[in-house]
Amino acid sequence: MADAPEVSRRSGVAPFIAMDVMRDATALESAGGNRIMHLEVGQPSTQAPQAVRDAAARALEADRLGYTDALGLRSLRQRIARHYGDAHGVDIAPERVVVTAGSSGGFILAFLACFDAGARVAISEPGYPAYRNILLALGLTPVGIPVGPETRWSLTPELIDEAERRHGRIAGVLVASPANPTGTMMTPAALAGLSKACEAQGRWFISDEIYHGIVFGAETATALSSSADAIVINSFSKYYCMTGWRLGWMVVPERLVRPLERLAQNLFIAPSSVAQAAGAAAFDATQELDANVARYAANRELLLTELPKAGFDSFAPADGAFYLYADVCKLTNDSAEFCHRMLHEAGVAATPGLDFDPERGRQSIRLSFAGSTADMQEAVERLKRWLA
């Protein structure tokens, strides 16, 4: 008998540790233990806006909900394009908008359309782990560039040029602002400078803007304001509270539209019909959504005030998103073991920094404050008792 076929090497990516922690926390709750305070996953605790749910109900009742065009409903693409004029004063043709299966679908499509196998793509460390793992699964080469306080946790043209000298040609650069896990934002000038530097060097520039709308006093900019060649990826998951709807979008240069359409036709056929039918309503629900942001701001202030009393006293600048990236070197040199004990002994779930920075993450953890303020207060009290 022949040997059993082997699992592919490309499937050997690292796990998304935040999802592993959520799985373990859910298992503990299901086993009848104490209620867990969920600070591990970046997921709003509120429902999608009422207008979105109403639109979905109407679509379910009246629409056949068959396939849409691979690039998405024309009406939704038009509404997304209008959003850039309203929010940023940027005129975007609807034809440049590609609706995707969440931002994750956007990253897959962008990487496949822009890079051939083996191409090097610069990402920051710490950074969202799925960037690295999707690139690896697609046969690309992520080039992790360490960032820290000296550059406000952001990539710079100088850091990328240095990485190219060390590793070889960098074909593309991927940044996020606000960033995950730090919450730090690039200034409009820094974002524009980086996008222009990529244009000058013939590199693709991909801007992850999925946390736009969740900011705490900082100025928000889109890469589309400074570069018509930038690729912007966004999502209905975070500000719009539609994580499980799996709906996102891209804005891309015109020359990428047809290649992306061909890829989308074959990989995804089309995004979710019911999610698309409801998605346009999200843009008119800002009063409800901004109330959520006000809650995130209150949660952020509570944690920044109270966590130092439990021993957490060093954080990356949390300008936006709903995360605190905490330096826990005074408490541990093994963030994975620390988070495991925190979950099982204190009932507080958090994500070890190793998820975001394989080299330096042993002394950091990420805490999400997307939940209720009551849960944040309870989490702080548990941590105070645990670390007393």
N, C-alpha and C positions, 0 to 999 in steps of 0.2 A: 504494500500500500504506500502511496506517495505521502511525503510529509505534508502536514497541514500548511496551507498558505500562510504567509507571515503578514502581520499588520504593517502598513506602510510606515516608512521613516517619517514622512511628513506629518503623520498623526501624533508623533512623539513630542508635541509642544507641551510646555508647562501648563498645569491647571490654572484656571482663574481662581485664585485662592479666596477672594471675596465670596464667590459662589459656593466654594467648599465650606466656608465658615457659615454661610446662610443655611446650607443643607444640614450641618451639624447642629446649629441652633434650633432649627425647626424640628429635628429629630428629638432633641432634649425636651422641647415643649410637648411634642406628641407623646412622649413617654410618661407624661404626667408630672414633670418637674415644675419648678417655678417658672413664671413668665419671664421670657428673655427680653432684655432691652436691645433692640436691633439697631446698632450703629455701624453695621458692617457693609451694607449695600446702599448705593446711591439711588434710592427709590422714594419718591414722594409718598407720604402716607395718606394723601387725599385722593379722592376719585378724580377722574377726568371732569372737566367743566360740565355743568348741566347742559349747556348748549350743544356740546359735543355728543353727550349721551342722547339728547333729544334727536339730533340729526341722525345718529346711528339707528335709533328706533324707527324713524321715518324710512330710512333706507331699507331696513329689514322688512318693513311692511310693504313697501311699494316697488322695490328694485329687485331685479333678477339676480344682481350681484355676481355677474359673470366676470370674465377677464376684462381688464382695462388695457389700454395701450401699455406697452412695456415701460414707457417713460412716465406713465401716470395719467390721471384724469386731466384733461385740458383745463377744466375749471379750477382744479387745485393748483396746478402749475401757475396759472394766472394769479391766483390769490397769494401764492408764495412770492412771486415776482413783485406784486404790489407791496408786500410787507417790507421789502428792502427800500422802496421809495419812502414809505411811511416812517420806518425806524431809522434809516441811515441816509436818506436823501440820495440813494444810488438807483439809477435807472437800469433795470435788468429785464431783458427780453424773456418772456415765458418759455421760449424755445430753449433757453439755456438751463432751465430747471429740470432736474431728473428726480422723480419721486422714488424712494427706495424702501426696502424692508428694514426699517430702522436705520440708525447711523451705521450699524454693523454691515448691512448690505451695501451702504455707500462706500465704506472702506474697502470692501472686497472688490467692488466694481472699479474704484479709483486705482487701486494697486494693480489690477489686471490691465487696465487701459493704459496706464502710464509707464509701467516698468516691465522689462523682460526678465526672465529667470536670472537670478544671481545679482541683480542690480542692488546697489546700496542705498538705503533710505535712512536719513538721520532722524532720530527721535531723542527726546530728553529722558534722563533718568534722575529723579523718579518721573514716571509717566504711566499712562493707562496701559495695563499689561496686554490687552488684546491687540494693541498696535503691533507689538513685538511678535506675538504669537500668530496673528493672521499673516504677517509678512513671512514668517518662517514656514507656515503651512503652505504658502503659495510659492515657495522656492526662492524667496527674496532674502536679502541680507539686511537685517536691522543693525544700524550703527548707533548704539546707545551712548549718548554724550552726557557725562555727569554735569548737573547744574546745582546751584546752591545760592546762598544769600548774596554772593558777589555779583550775580546777574539777575537778582530777584527771581531765581528759580526758572529762568527762561533761556532758550537758545539765543545766540547772537551770531552775526555773520562771521566774527572772528573764531568762535568755537567750531563752527561748521568748516571753515577753511582749514583749521588745525586738524580736525578729524579727517578731512580729505587727504592732507599730507601724510597722515599716519596709516590710513586704511585703504586709500585709493579713491577713485572717482565717486563722488556722492551724486546720485541721480535725482534725489528728491529730498525734501525736508517736510516734516509733519510737526505742527505745533498745535497747542490747544490754549485758548484764552476765553474764559477762565479755565484753569487747568485742573485735571484730576491726577494726583490726589491732593495737590497743594491748595487749590482754590485761587492761586495767584494769577493775576492778569497782566498781560503785556500792555504798555501804554500805546496809544494810537501811533505815536512816532516810532516806537520800537517795532511794532507790527509792520508798519509801512516800510521801515528800513530793511527788515528781514525779507519781505516779499520782493522789494526792489533788488536786493542783493542776489536773490535766487534768479530773478529775470536776467540779471547781468551775467550770471554764471551758467545760464541754460539749464537750471534745475527746476523741476516741478515743485510748486509750493502748495501744500495742502493745509488748510486751516480748519481745525475742529472747533466749531462754535456752538456746540450743543448745550452749553450752559448759559448762553445769552439770555438775558431777562432776569437771571438770578445774580444780582450784583449789589454791593453794599457801599455805594458812594463813589466807586471808581468809574472812569469814563470807558464806555464800551465802543469798540470799533470793529468793523468787519474788514477782512482782507480785501473785499471787493471794492472798498473805497480807494485803495492805493494800487490795485493791480487787476487788470482785466484778464490776466492769465492765471490768476489764483483759482484753486479748487476749494470751494467752501462746502463743508459737510455740517448738517444740522439735523435736528431730531425733534419730534413731538414728545419725547419721553420725559424730559426734565422740567423745564418751565411749564410746559403744557400738561404735565401730569398724566401722560399716556404711555407709560412704559410697556404694558402688555399688548398694546395695539400694534406694536412693531411697525412704526411709520416714521420715515425720515425723508430728507431731501438733500440734493446736491445742487450747487450752482457751478457751472463749468464753462471753460472756453468753448466757443462754437465748434471748433474742430474736433472736440471730444464727444459731441452729442451722438453722432452716428456710431462710433465705436462702442460707446456705453450702451446704446440701444441694442446693438447686436449681442453684447454680453448679457444684458438684462433679459432679453428674449430667451436666451438659452439657459441661463442660470436660475432665473426667478419667474419667468413668464410675465408676471405682473405683481405689483404690491397688492396687499389686502384691499379688496373692493370696499368693504364696509368701513374700514379705517379711513380710506381716502374720502369716502362720501361724507364722513363726519369731520375730517381733519380741518377743512376750511373754516368751520365754525369756531375753532380754537382761537383764531386770530382776533375774534370779536369778544372774547371772554376775559379781557385784561383786568377788569375790576376784580373778578373772582381769583384770578391767578396772582395778581399783585398782593392780594390778601395773604396768599400762601407765602410769598416772598417776605412779607412783613413778619410772618411767623418764623421763617428761617432766620431772619435778622435777630429776632428775640432769642432764638435758640443759640445762635452764634455768640451773642453777648453773654448769655448765661454760662455757656461752656468756657469762654475765655476768662470769665470772672471766677468761676468756681473750680475748674479743673486744676489750676495751680495749687489749690488747697489740698488736692489729693496727690500732688507730686508731679503733675504734668505742667511744665512751665516754659516750654519752648515750642513755638509753632511757626510754620511758614506763613507769610502774609495771606490771610484768607479774604481776598478781595471780592470773590464771587463763588459760584457753585454752592454746595452745602457740605463741605468737608473741612476738617482740621487735620493737618499733617503734623503730628507731634513727635518731637525728639524725646525718646524715653531712655537715653543712655544712662541717666542717673538711676533708673529702675531695673534695667536689663541689658544684656548684650545678645539676646535671642528673642526677637519680637514674635516669632512663631510660637515658641513655648509660652511666652508671656500672654499672648492672646488666647492660647488654649486654656491656660489657668484662669484668665479673666472670665472666659465663657463659663467654665465648669464650676468655678468657685464664687464668682461674683454675679453670674447671670447677665453679663454685659458682653455683647458680641461686637468685635472690632476686627479690622483687617491688618495683618502684619505688613510692615513696610517692604518685605521681600517680594510681595506681589508687584510692587511698582518700581523697585530698584534692586535687582538681583545681587549687586555688588555691595551696596551700602545700607540696604534696608533692614538689617538686623537690629538697628537702634531706633527705628521709627515705627509708628502705627498710624493708620488712618481711621478717623472717627467721622461718621456721617451724622449730620444734624437735620436730616430731612423729615424726621418723625415729629411727634407732638411735643409741645413744650413740657407737658407733664412727664413724658417718657425721658426727656433730657434731664429733668430735675431728678427723677428716680435713678437714672444711670449715674449721675454725679454722686448721689448719696451712697449708692452701692460701692462705687469706686473709693470714696472716702473711707468707708468702713473696711473695705478689703485691704487697702494700703496703709491703714492706720498702724 
